[in-house]
Amino acid sequence: MSGKPVLHYPNTRGRMESVRWLLAAAGVEFEEKFLEKKEDLQKLQSDGFLLFQQVPMVEIDGMKLVQTRAILNYIAGKYNLYGKDVKERALIDMYVEGMADLYELIMMNVVQPADKKEEHLANALDKATNRYFPVFEKILNHGHDFLVGNKLSRADVSLLETILVVEERKPDALAKFPLLQSFKARISNIPNIKKFLQPGSQRKPPLQEKDIPSLMAIFH
């Protein structure tokens, strides 16, 4: 064993992408074992490695962790991306959960019925620019470089990931949010994150409609 975390998931964003982002932000190298067919998932299940019979699963520190939030919480705690005390952690959790709601909305657009896709995306983008981004613009008005405290946390990583996902669908999404524009530029230039944003990294591209059948074959 190399000692690096090992990520078990298909070669797509899904519920593992935030884990990739957080490990990259922490400067942690990781390996990936991609599920490519139903039998790959069934083997993990039959070997007893999936507590609730589903992925993501991350092998780290002798554990086989499942459930995305549990995985992210562990990584954030281990690599000092979870605030300095319980109050900061509560703020980080609150911000991350809000962003997760928005991220989920965007992520689910690709699986909507064809006649509902446009309406669903318009609704998601409306919520991004009228509900979620104004909140973070207001938070950043505190004048600090980071959302919580005076150092990088998982909340900053999550917000940048979410901004970029929204901008893939709406390039001018930050037009009315100058503090978020500055935040995006600042966090994107942190060396570990800048590296992750370069071509050839382990960051995954958006899910395309043509990829859905192969994913369905793994999970159904």
C-alpha positions as CSV (number, residue, x, y, z in Angstrom):
1,M,0.0,0.0,0.0
2,S,1.2,3.5,-0.9
3,G,-0.4,5.1,2.1
4,K,-2.4,7.4,-0.2
5,P,-6.2,7.5,0.2
6,V,-7.9,5.3,-2.4
7,L,-11.2,6.6,-3.9
8,H,-13.7,4.0,-5.2
9,Y,-16.2,5.5,-7.6
10,P,-17.0,5.7,-11.3
11,N,-14.8,8.1,-13.4
12,T,-17.3,10.9,-13.0
13,R,-18.0,13.8,-10.7
14,G,-21.1,12.6,-8.8
15,R,-20.8,12.4,-5.0
16,M,-17.0,11.9,-5.1
17,E,-16.0,15.2,-6.7
18,S,-16.2,17.2,-3.5
19,V,-13.9,14.6,-1.9
20,R,-11.4,15.0,-4.7
21,W,-11.6,18.8,-4.3
22,L,-11.0,18.7,-0.6
23,L,-8.0,16.3,-0.8
24,A,-6.5,18.4,-3.5
25,A,-6.9,21.6,-1.5
26,A,-5.2,19.8,1.5
27,G,-2.3,18.9,-0.8
28,V,-3.0,15.2,-0.4
29,E,-2.2,12.8,-3.3
30,F,-4.8,10.1,-3.8
31,E,-5.4,7.1,-6.0
32,E,-8.6,6.2,-7.8
33,K,-10.1,2.8,-8.5
34,F,-12.9,3.4,-11.0
35,L,-16.0,1.3,-11.0
36,E,-16.5,0.5,-14.7
37,K,-19.1,-2.2,-14.6
38,K,-21.8,-3.6,-12.2
39,E,-19.5,-6.4,-11.1
40,D,-17.0,-3.9,-9.7
41,L,-19.7,-2.5,-7.4
42,Q,-21.0,-6.0,-6.5
43,K,-17.5,-7.1,-5.5
44,L,-17.1,-4.2,-3.0
45,Q,-20.5,-5.1,-1.7
46,S,-19.8,-8.8,-1.4
47,D,-16.4,-8.2,0.3
48,G,-18.3,-6.2,3.0
49,F,-16.5,-2.9,2.2
50,L,-19.7,-0.9,1.7
51,L,-21.5,-0.3,5.0
52,F,-24.7,0.8,3.3
53,Q,-24.1,-1.1,0.0
54,Q,-23.2,2.1,-1.9
55,V,-20.3,4.3,-3.0
56,P,-18.5,6.7,-2.6
57,M,-16.1,4.8,-0.5
58,V,-12.6,6.0,0.5
59,E,-9.9,3.9,2.0
60,I,-7.9,6.2,4.4
61,D,-5.9,5.6,7.6
62,G,-6.9,1.9,7.7
63,M,-10.6,2.7,7.4
64,K,-13.1,2.2,4.6
65,L,-15.3,5.3,4.9
66,V,-18.7,5.7,3.2
67,Q,-21.3,8.4,3.1
68,T,-20.0,11.6,1.5
69,R,-20.5,14.0,4.4
70,A,-18.7,11.6,6.8
71,I,-15.8,11.3,4.4
72,L,-15.6,15.1,4.0
73,N,-15.8,15.7,7.7
74,Y,-13.0,13.3,8.4
75,I,-10.7,14.8,5.7
76,A,-11.5,18.4,6.8
77,G,-10.7,17.5,10.4
78,K,-7.6,15.6,9.6
79,Y,-6.1,18.3,7.4
80,N,-7.1,21.3,9.5
81,L,-9.7,22.6,7.2
82,Y,-12.5,22.6,9.8
83,G,-12.1,25.8,11.8
84,K,-10.4,26.4,15.1
85,D,-13.3,25.6,17.4
86,V,-16.8,24.3,17.6
87,K,-18.4,27.6,16.7
88,E,-16.3,28.0,13.5
89,R,-17.2,24.4,12.7
90,A,-20.9,25.1,13.0
91,L,-20.6,28.0,10.6
92,I,-18.6,25.9,8.1
93,D,-21.2,23.2,8.3
94,M,-24.0,25.6,7.8
95,Y,-22.4,27.2,4.7
96,V,-21.4,23.8,3.2
97,E,-24.9,22.4,3.7
98,G,-26.4,25.4,1.9
99,M,-24.0,25.0,-1.0
100,A,-24.7,21.2,-1.1
101,D,-28.3,22.0,-1.7
102,L,-27.5,24.2,-4.7
103,Y,-24.9,21.8,-6.0
104,E,-27.4,18.9,-5.9
105,L,-29.9,21.0,-7.9
106,I,-27.4,21.7,-10.6
107,M,-26.0,18.1,-10.6
108,M,-29.5,16.6,-11.1
109,N,-30.3,18.6,-14.2
110,V,-28.7,16.1,-16.5
111,V,-31.0,13.4,-15.5
112,Q,-34.2,15.4,-15.9
113,P,-36.7,14.4,-18.6
114,A,-35.9,16.2,-21.9
115,D,-39.0,18.3,-21.7
116,K,-38.2,19.5,-18.2
117,K,-34.5,20.1,-18.5
118,E,-34.6,23.8,-19.5
119,E,-37.1,24.7,-16.8
120,H,-35.2,22.8,-14.2
121,L,-31.9,24.5,-15.1
122,A,-33.5,27.9,-15.2
123,N,-34.9,27.3,-11.7
124,A,-31.6,26.1,-10.3
125,L,-29.7,29.1,-11.8
126,D,-32.3,31.5,-10.5
127,K,-31.8,30.1,-7.0
128,A,-28.0,30.4,-7.4
129,T,-28.1,34.1,-8.3
130,N,-31.1,35.2,-6.1
131,R,-30.9,32.9,-3.1
132,Y,-27.5,31.4,-2.6
133,F,-24.9,33.8,-4.0
134,P,-26.3,36.9,-2.3
135,V,-25.8,35.1,1.1
136,F,-22.2,34.5,0.4
137,E,-21.6,38.0,-1.0
138,K,-23.0,39.4,2.3
139,I,-20.8,37.0,4.4
140,L,-17.7,38.2,2.5
141,N,-18.5,41.7,3.4
142,H,-16.7,41.0,6.7
143,G,-13.6,42.0,4.9
144,H,-11.6,38.8,5.4
145,D,-10.1,36.6,2.8
146,F,-12.0,33.5,3.9
147,L,-15.6,32.7,4.8
148,V,-14.8,31.6,8.3
149,G,-11.9,32.7,10.5
150,N,-8.6,33.7,9.0
151,K,-7.6,30.6,7.1
152,L,-8.8,28.3,4.4
153,S,-11.6,25.9,5.4
154,R,-13.7,23.3,3.6
155,A,-16.4,26.0,3.2
156,D,-14.1,28.0,0.9
157,V,-13.3,25.0,-1.1
158,S,-16.9,24.1,-1.4
159,L,-17.9,27.6,-2.4
160,L,-15.3,27.7,-5.2
161,E,-16.3,24.3,-6.5
162,T,-20.0,25.4,-6.5
163,I,-19.2,28.7,-8.2
164,L,-17.4,26.9,-11.0
165,V,-20.2,24.4,-11.5
166,V,-22.7,27.2,-11.8
167,E,-20.5,29.2,-14.2
168,E,-20.3,26.1,-16.5
169,R,-24.1,26.7,-17.1
170,K,-24.2,30.5,-16.7
171,P,-20.8,32.1,-17.3
172,D,-21.9,35.5,-16.0
173,A,-23.4,34.2,-12.8
174,L,-21.1,36.4,-10.7
175,A,-21.7,39.6,-12.6
176,K,-23.5,41.2,-9.7
177,F,-21.3,39.9,-7.0
178,P,-17.9,41.7,-6.9
179,L,-16.8,40.1,-3.6
180,L,-17.5,36.6,-4.9
181,Q,-15.5,37.5,-8.0
182,S,-12.5,38.5,-5.8
183,F,-13.0,35.4,-3.7
184,K,-13.0,33.2,-6.8
185,A,-9.8,34.7,-8.0
186,R,-8.1,34.5,-4.6
187,I,-9.0,30.9,-3.7
188,S,-8.3,29.7,-7.3
189,N,-4.7,31.0,-6.9
190,I,-3.9,29.0,-3.7
191,P,-1.2,26.7,-5.0
192,N,-2.8,23.3,-4.3
193,I,-6.1,24.5,-5.8
194,K,-4.5,26.2,-8.7
195,K,-2.8,22.9,-9.5
196,F,-6.1,21.0,-9.3
197,L,-7.7,23.4,-11.7
198,Q,-5.0,22.7,-14.4
199,P,-5.7,20.4,-17.3
200,G,-4.6,16.8,-16.6
201,S,-5.5,16.9,-12.9
202,Q,-7.9,14.4,-11.2
203,R,-10.7,16.9,-11.5
204,K,-13.6,15.5,-13.6
205,P,-15.5,17.1,-16.4
206,P,-19.3,17.7,-16.2
207,L,-21.4,14.7,-16.7
208,Q,-22.7,14.4,-20.3
209,E,-26.0,12.8,-21.3
210,K,-24.1,10.2,-23.3
211,D,-22.4,9.0,-20.1
212,I,-25.6,8.2,-18.3
213,P,-26.3,4.7,-19.7
214,S,-22.9,3.4,-18.7
215,L,-23.5,4.8,-15.2
216,M,-27.0,3.3,-15.0
217,A,-25.5,-0.1,-15.9
218,I,-23.2,0.1,-12.9
219,F,-25.9,1.1,-10.3
220,H,-29.0,-0.6,-11.6
